[in-house]
Amino acid sequence: MLFEVRTRYAAFAIHLLISIIVLIALLAIIFYRWFPYDLIYAGGIAGLKILVGVDLVLGPALTLIVFDRTKKSLKFDLSAIAVFQIVCLLGGLWLIYNERPIAQVLADDGIHLHTTTDFELYQLEPTRQAGRTPHHILLDLPSSRESMIQLAITNQVMGNGPLSLRTDLFVPMREVTRGTYEQRIKFIGELLDPETVAAMKLLPQLECDWLPLHSIHASGYACTTFDRGIIRLSERNLR
């Protein structure tokens, strides 16, 4: 193959084409399985920059620089570039994988996005369900405000970590009725402060429910549906 490529520009073009094909395959996994809809803005940007930068820029550029048919070490140089690129790609992919939200929990104050790190921090077993992540979960909570406050206080006193990580209260949304989902949306709305309510009224009116978003990677509001979970984020600024 090396002897068929006569110029460094041809080698650059071949390397770039291969890199594009690999990147498309990786992006399909990232956007469909790990970060559906807008969720790439909730933890995947840093790793995505590494993937794109290494795959489309650094790798082909190094080939353009070192390619010279007269060099005796050409095979070694190109092999070293390939190994370097693969290592960097795996590093970026690993970063994206670890920072992906694995659970979107509809609690009493909005939607909480939790990563594997969140579960490990409190020594909890990450949620394991069929289907793509993040898993759509309803937190099984009391229906009255007074009981809800009592549960929150008890949870804090017992040192159980965030209420949204009470895995014993997790109910997969597929086991929840639409009526129960709508009651939770209404319950959250009744607990919101006037400033938050005013801010949410300025958001685009879509066929979903805007709720406060709680995540270590993103802030703002998330628009969620009963069937698909989060489909839109209002702010795309990483913390």
C-alpha positions in Angstrom: 0.0 0.0 0.0 2.8 2.4 0.8 4.4 1.9 -2.6 1.0 2.8 -4.3 0.8 6.2 -2.5 3.2 8.5 -4.3 2.8 11.8 -2.6 2.3 13.0 0.9 -0.9 14.7 -0.1 -2.3 11.4 -1.3 -1.3 9.8 2.0 -2.9 12.6 3.9 -6.1 12.2 1.9 -6.2 8.4 2.6 -5.5 8.9 6.3 -8.2 11.6 6.5 -10.8 9.4 4.7 -10.1 6.5 7.1 -10.3 8.8 10.1 -13.7 10.2 8.9 -15.1 6.7 8.6 -13.9 5.8 12.1 -15.2 9.0 13.5 -18.7 8.6 12.0 -18.9 5.1 13.5 -17.9 6.4 17.0 -20.3 9.4 16.8 -23.2 7.1 16.0 -22.5 5.2 19.2 -22.0 8.4 21.2 -25.1 10.3 20.0 -27.5 7.4 19.8 -26.5 5.2 22.8 -24.7 7.5 25.3 -25.9 11.0 24.7 -29.2 11.1 22.9 -30.8 14.4 21.9 -29.1 17.4 23.6 -27.3 15.4 26.3 -23.9 15.7 24.6 -23.8 19.1 26.3 -24.1 17.4 29.7 -20.7 15.8 30.0 -19.5 14.7 26.5 -18.0 17.9 25.0 -14.5 17.5 26.4 -14.1 14.0 25.2 -15.7 14.8 21.9 -13.1 17.6 21.3 -10.4 15.1 21.8 -11.9 12.6 19.4 -12.4 15.2 16.6 -9.1 16.9 17.2 -7.0 13.7 17.1 -9.0 11.9 14.5 -9.5 14.7 11.9 -6.6 17.0 12.6 -3.6 15.6 14.5 -3.4 12.1 12.9 -3.7 13.1 9.2 -1.5 16.2 9.8 1.3 14.0 11.2 1.0 11.8 8.1 1.3 14.8 5.9 4.5 15.9 7.8 6.4 12.6 8.0 5.4 11.0 4.7 8.3 10.6 2.3 8.6 7.6 0.1 12.4 7.8 0.2 12.6 7.4 4.0 13.7 3.9 5.2 11.8 4.4 8.4 8.5 5.4 6.7 6.7 2.2 7.8 7.8 2.6 11.4 6.8 6.3 11.4 3.3 5.6 10.0 2.8 2.7 12.4 3.8 5.0 15.3 1.3 7.6 14.2 -1.4 5.0 13.9 -0.7 3.7 17.4 -0.6 7.2 18.8 -3.9 8.1 17.2 -5.6 4.9 18.4 -4.4 5.5 22.0 -5.7 9.1 21.9 -9.0 8.0 20.4 -9.5 5.3 23.1 -8.6 8.0 25.7 -11.2 10.4 24.4 -13.8 7.6 24.1 -13.1 6.4 27.6 -13.5 10.0 28.9 -16.9 10.3 27.1 -18.0 6.9 28.3 -17.3 7.6 32.0 -18.9 11.0 31.9 -22.1 9.9 30.2 -25.3 10.3 32.2 -26.6 6.8 33.0 -29.7 7.9 34.9 -32.1 10.8 34.5 -34.2 10.9 37.7 -37.4 12.8 37.9 -37.4 13.8 41.6 -39.2 16.5 43.6 -37.2 19.5 42.3 -36.7 18.7 38.7 -34.5 16.3 36.7 -31.2 14.9 38.0 -28.6 13.6 35.6 -26.3 11.1 37.3 -23.1 9.6 36.0 -21.3 6.4 37.1 -19.0 8.7 39.2 -22.1 9.9 41.2 -23.0 6.4 42.1 -19.5 5.4 43.0 -19.1 8.5 45.2 -21.8 7.3 47.5 -20.8 3.6 47.1 -24.0 2.7 45.2 -24.5 0.2 42.5 -25.2 2.0 39.2 -28.6 1.4 37.7 -28.7 -1.4 35.2 -31.6 -1.6 32.8 -32.1 -2.6 29.2 -32.0 0.1 26.5 -29.8 3.1 25.9 -28.6 5.4 28.6 -29.5 7.5 30.4 -32.3 5.4 31.9 -35.5 7.3 32.5 -36.4 6.9 36.1 -39.1 8.3 38.4 -38.3 8.7 42.1 -41.0 7.1 44.2 -42.0 10.0 46.6 -44.9 10.9 48.8 -47.7 12.8 47.1 -48.0 15.5 49.8 -45.6 18.4 50.4 -45.4 17.8 54.1 -44.5 14.1 53.7 -42.0 15.1 51.1 -40.3 17.5 53.4 -40.2 14.9 56.2 -38.6 12.3 53.8 -36.0 14.8 52.7 -35.1 15.7 56.4 -35.0 12.0 57.3 -32.8 11.2 54.4 -30.3 14.0 55.3 -30.2 13.0 59.0 -29.5 9.3 58.0 -26.7 10.4 55.8 -28.0 8.6 52.7 -26.6 11.0 50.2 -28.7 13.0 47.7 -32.4 12.0 47.6 -32.2 11.6 43.8 -29.7 8.8 44.4 -32.0 6.7 46.6 -31.9 3.7 44.3 -34.4 1.9 46.5 -36.9 4.5 45.3 -36.1 4.2 41.6 -39.0 3.2 39.4 -38.3 2.8 35.7 -40.6 5.1 33.7 -41.8 2.3 31.6 -43.6 1.0 34.8 -45.2 4.4 35.5 -48.5 5.5 34.1 -48.8 8.8 32.2 -51.1 10.1 35.0 -48.5 9.5 37.6 -45.9 11.3 35.5 -48.2 14.3 35.0 -48.9 14.4 38.7 -45.1 14.6 39.4 -44.7 17.4 36.9 -47.5 19.3 38.5 -46.0 18.6 42.0 -42.6 20.0 41.0 -44.3 23.1 39.5 -46.0 23.9 42.7 -42.7 23.8 44.6 -40.8 26.1 42.3 -39.9 29.6 43.4 -41.4 32.6 41.5 -38.0 33.5 40.0 -37.6 30.0 38.5 -41.2 30.0 37.2 -40.6 33.4 35.5 -37.4 32.1 33.9 -39.1 29.0 32.6 -41.9 31.0 30.9 -39.2 32.6 28.7 -38.2 29.2 27.3 -39.4 27.9 23.9 -42.8 26.4 24.0 -42.3 22.8 22.9 -44.2 19.5 23.2 -42.4 18.6 26.4 -42.2 19.8 30.0 -39.5 22.3 31.1 -38.0 21.5 34.5 -34.9 22.6 36.4 -31.8 20.5 35.5 -29.4 19.3 38.2 -26.1 18.0 36.8 -22.4 18.3 37.6 -21.8 19.2 33.9 -24.6 21.4 32.9 -27.0 24.0 34.4 -30.3 25.5 33.4 -33.4 23.6 32.4 -34.3 20.4 30.6 -37.4 19.7 28.5 -38.6 16.2 29.2 -41.4 13.9 27.9 -43.1 10.8 29.4 -41.9 8.6 26.5 -38.4 9.7 25.8 -37.1 11.6 28.8 -34.9 14.7 28.2 -35.0 15.9 24.6 -33.8 19.4 24.9 -31.5 21.5 27.2 -32.0 25.2 27.6 -28.4 26.1 28.3 -25.3 24.5 26.8 -22.7 26.0 29.1 -20.5 23.4 30.8 -19.5 24.0 34.4 
